[in-house]
Amino acid sequence: MSAHWIALRLKDAASATAPAPSDPLAAFAWQVLQVTPWVAQVDDALVFEISASERLFGGRAALLDCLGLSGPHTGTVCYAQGATSLLALGRLACVPPGTCTPFPPPGPHVAPEIAANALPLHALARARPHLPTLARLGCHTWGQLRALPRGGLARRFGADVLAALDQAYGLRPDIYPWIRVPELFDAPLELAAQVESAPALLFGARRLLAQLLAWLRARQLGVQRLELRWELDARRSNAQHLDAHHQGSDHGRLELHTAQATQDMRHLERLLGEQLARVRLPAPVLYLRLRSLATQALPTESQSLLPDSVRSGDSLHQMLERVSARCGAAQVLCAQVYADHRPERMQQWQAWSGAPAPVQPLRKPAAVDRDADASGALYPTWLLATPQRLLSQRSGPQFHGPLTLLAGPQRLEAGWLAGESSILRDYFVARSAHHGLLWIYRQRLGSDTPDGTQDWFLHGYFA
Amino acid sequence: MITAQAQQAFVSHPSAEEALQGLHAQVWRAHAWARAPLHTVATGEALLDAQLPGGGWPVGALTELLQEAGVHNEWRLLLPALAQHGSGPVVLVGPPHPPFAPALLAQGLQTQRLLCLCPGAFALDTAQKATPPLAPASCLWATEQALRCAAVDTVVAWLAQVRPHQLRRLQLAAAEHHKLLFVVRSLQAQHEASPAVLRLKLSLNDQSHVCVEVLKRRGPPAADLVQWAARSAALQQVLAAHGAPDRPPRAQMPPARQMRQRP
C-alpha cells in the first residue's frame, strides 16, 4: 500500500472564546499519536503518515473522522493530503490562509507525479529562496523544475533543492525528527477570561483533561494522582489567604487521587467538579496547569468472544471516590476487626482508603472464625460509639422504664496494661419493654455511690 | 363466555377451579399472589417466607421496614438474607449507631463486605473529631450512587425524612440495577403513600420478640402476624440457661386482626 501523508495547519483566526492550550499544535500532535507514530512538525505545520493504520480504523474516511478531520468544517485546522509529505505540504501551502476548504485529494487514476507537476514552486519550501531566479528562467511549477538537468540544478541551487524535489516525488524516504510524547504530563492553559468562581474553572480543566486523555492513550498509561494548579491574578492577589488549597502564595492547588489507575475522564471530571465546588478563590484566575503526579501502566483487557452478562453500573472505586469527594472522606467507612477483649476496641470504623483491607493485624482469619462461633453471637449487633449512662435507682437501672436483667454478669477485666483505657465491667443482657434486648454494664470499681445505687451504662442493642 | 371446550373441561375435571385456571391464564384473582416472576432471597424464616410473594425479599425492588422512632430491630430480620445474597459489598447508608462487626461476623456477614456511607449519627473515632450529620439529601444521593454501582449487592438505608417521590426514584434505581434495597423508616410514615413493593411493620411484644406485620405486598392482604425471636440461637441458649422465658408460638392470630377479617 502506498504511503498517504496529511499536512495540517492551524487556522490563523482561532476562535477567541474558547480557552486555548499554550501549544495547540502539540496538543493536536498528541491526538494524532493515537493513530500513527509518524508525526512530525515542519515549520508551523504538522505532517503525519496514516496508510499503515487505515485498516485498523476502518478505512481512510473513518480514520479522518476519528481525528475530527471529516466534513467541510474541520474546526480550527485546515489540511491537505498527498502521497509524500512534501506533496501534502505543497498542497497545504496552496490553500489560501483563512479558508478551511481542504485541498481536494487527487483521483485514484492520477499518478502522483502528474498531480505534483502542476504545483507552483512557492509551495516547495527549499525552492523559496531561489524563486526570483527561477521565475526569470521561466520555471514556475514543480514539473518545470524537475525537467531541468539535475547536474546543473545541483550546481546552481544546491543539492538540497534536488533532494527536496526527489523527496517530493517519492524517490527519497520521508524522514523527520518524529514527535514523541513526554514522560510527564504538564500542560498549561490560558483562560479566555478571568474566572472568579472555582466551579467555573472546570470548563478550562475539561480541555486539559482531554489533552491528558490523548497523552495517556499515547503512552498506554492510567493516571492515579493529578495536580491542578491555578495562578491567581497578581494585581488582586492577597497573599495572606490560607486554606486547604491556598498556601498564601500566588497560586492554588488541588490534588486528585483515584484508587485505581484510570483513563476514564468522565470520572475524573466528576471528581474534579466535586472538589472545585468546595474551593473558594481569593482572586480571579487566568492560568491553569494540570500535572500528572503518579501514573501506572494500564493493562489492556482481553475481551471475550462470547457476550457475557455484564452488570450495569459503575465500579465500586468510582462510586466511593465520588461519595467521599462530595460528602467528605469521613463519610465513607469500612470496618476493621481487632483482637481485643474490650468491646469498643474490637472494631474500628475507618475511612475507606481504596486499598483492599489489610490482613487482620492481630488475629489469624481462622482464629476469627473459631472465636466468633464461641462468643461473637453473644455480642449486640449495634454498639454505641460512647456508652450511655443510665439512670439507676435502688431497683436497678432505668432506660425508658425499668430494665429486667436476663443474663449476666459477664465479667470483663481488660486493658490494665494500657493504663487509662483499662476497664472493669460486669455486662448484662437486659430487657426493655420499649427497646427490646439491651447490652448494659455496671462499672465495678469505685462506682458505688453513698445511696447504694451504681453506675450503669448502655453499650449496645441486640437487634 | 364459556365455550364448548370449556364445558367439556368442566365435565371431565372434578374441580371447576382447575379448569378455570387453565382457561384464563391471564386473569389474576385478588386472593392469589401476583404472577410476575420475582427474583427473591429467602429471609431465613420459613413463616415469614410464606407471607412474602415469591417466598423472600424481592431483588430489584424497594422493601420498606417501619418501626418506632429510636428502636432498631432490623438486623435479625435482615442478616440471613444479607449473608446469603451475593458476595459483594453491603452498603449501609446512614446507620443510626455503629454496627458491631464481630457480632455480624458471628451471624455470617463477612466484615470485609460492610461499607458505611454517611454515618452522620456516630463519630468516626474517639481520636478523630465527630463528623457533623449530613443533610438528608446527601444520604439520598449516596443511596442512589450505591444502587448504581455494579459491584454492590445490597443497600440498607436508614432514611429519616424522605418523600414518596424520592423513594420512587430509589425504587426505579433498584429495579434498573437489580439490587436488594431496604429502607428503614419510622412508624410515622405508616399512613403515607409509598412506592415500595413490600412494606413491613416491626414491633416488639411483651416478651421482646419482634412481630412482623405485612402492610403491603403484591398479593392478598396479609392476615397473620409473624412473631420472630429477636435474638440469635446462641443468645437464646444463654437466656434459656438463665431461666428467661422460652419463645412463644410464633404465628398466631391476634384478636384485633380477627375482628378486621370478619365481614
Interface residues (C-beta under 8 A of the other chain):
Chain A: R311 S312 G313 D314 S315 L316 Q318 M319 L320 R322 V323 R326 C327 G328 A330 Q331 V332 L333 C334 A335 Q336 V337 P343 M346 Q347 Q348 W349 Q350 A351 W352 A357 V368 A372 D373 S375 G376 A377 L378 Y379 P380 T381 W382 L383 L384 A385 T386 L406 A407 G408 V429 R431 S432 A433 H434 H435 G436 L437 G460 Y461 F462 A463
Chain B: E68 G70 V71 H72 N73 E74 W75 R76 L79 G88 P89 P96 H97 P98 P99 F100 A101 P102 A103 L104 L105 A106 Q107 T111 Q112 L114 L115 C116 L117 C118 P119 G120 F122 A123 L124 D125 T126 Q128 T131 L134 S138 W141 A142 Q145 A146 R148 C149 A150 A151 V152 E176 H177 H178 L204 D206 S208 V210 A230 R231 S232 A233 A234 L235 V238 L239 A241 H242 A244
